[in-house]
Amino acid sequence: MELFKAVPLGGILSYVVALVVGSQGTSGGHLHITRTEVYQYEMWWSWPLFLAGTAVAWGIMAMQR
């Protein structure tokens, strides 16, 4: 159950960090920030950051259990 709660938190973290770093014109190195199109809306996104943020949120929620 904690994983379902952690996925939106990982998405929010990824979106905010990718927006700040990507709008400065850099790819963020290992974060691999790219400009992605979702239903004709362009946004900055990072899959490695999403997975890491989801894992950290899931770990914190699992420890609180």
VENUR-V813731 format. One record per pair of residues at least 24 apart in sequence whose C-alpha atoms are under 7 Angstrom apart, sorted by sequence separation. I is the first residue (numbers start at 0). GAP is how many residues later the second one is. D is the distance in whole Angstrom. If there is no record, write none. Layout:
I	GAP	D
I	GAP	D
This chain:
18	25	5
17	26	5
17	27	6
17	28	6
14	29	7
14	30	6
13	31	7
13	32	6
13	35	6
13	36	5
10	39	6
9	40	5
12	40	7
9	41	7
9	43	4
9	44	4
8	45	7
6	47	5
9	47	7
5	48	5
8	48	7
5	51	5
5	52	5
2	55	6
1	56	6
1	59	6
1	60	7
